[in-house]
Amino acid sequence: MPAFITLVNFTDQGARTIKDSPERFEAYKSLAEGLGITVKSVHWTQGAYDLVLITEGPEDASMTAALKMAQLGNVRTQTMRGYSAGEMRKLVSKLG
């Protein structure tokens, strides 16, 4: 399954209701699992981003989950496709 790394920042709305962040994550996790996405880990962080999510699942389901999360207005996200070492070996073997 493809892996995705999502970098999350709270919006002003999300920061005002930061106490609800763990419950919002649980709601996201339920939504994601319903779409066939596995949440591998979540970390609330200090620095440039407020949360980091690691998920695995189909690309279209991951996009749907990200759009639904953004629609609520509590966070802004950047999602990147992640590649395992095995996937990277396979990709670079085609470079010639």
N, C-alpha and C positions, 0 to 999 in steps of 0.2 A: 504494500500500500504506500502511496506517496506520503511523505512527511512534510509538514508545514510548520514554520516558526512564525508566530504572530507577536509583533511588538505593539504594546497598547499604551496609550496615554489617556488619562481622564480628561474629559471636557470640563468646563466650569460647572455644569450640571452634575457630572459624575463626582467631582471633588466636593461639592456641597453635600452630597449624600454618600460620602466615602464609607460610612459605617455599614452601608448596605452592600459593599463590594463583595464580601464572601458569599452572600446570598445571591447576588447577581451572577457570580461565577457558577454557582450550583444550577441556576436556571439555564445559563448558557450550556453547561455540560449536558444537561438533560436534552436540550434542543439538539446539540451536536450529536449525541448518541442516537437520537431518533432519526437523524439523517445518515447514520452509518459512519460517523466519525468517532475515533477513539482519542480521548484527551490523555496524552501520555504524562504531561506535567503542567503545572501552573506555578508561577513564582511572582509574588509581589516584589518589586525591586526599587532600589534607590538609584538615582541618576537620571539619564535621559529618558527612560521609559518607566512607566508605573507597574506594568505587568509584562511577563513573557509567557506565552502559551506554546506548548509543543503538542501538535496533533497529527494524527494519521487518518487518511480517508480519501475517498474519491475527490477529484479536483472540483467538480461541480457542486458537491455537497459542502465542501469547505468554503466555496464562494458564497453559497446560500447562507451558511451559518454566519459568515463575516458580515454580509449585508444585513441580516436580521439583527445582529449585535449593534451595528452602526445605526440602524433605524431607531433604536431606543434613545439615542442621544447622549449616553453616558461616557462613551469612549470614542477615540479615533484609533484606527489600526493600520498597521503595515504588515502584510503577510507575504512571506517568501517561501518558495519551494526549497526544501532541504534535501540533500542527497547523502546517502550513506557512503562509507568507504567502498563497498562493493559496487554500488551504482556509479560512483565516480571512476573506479577502475574500468568499468565497462565503457563509460563515455570516452575516457582518454585513450582507450585502446583503439578507437576509431579514428584517431588523429593522424595516424600514419607516420 
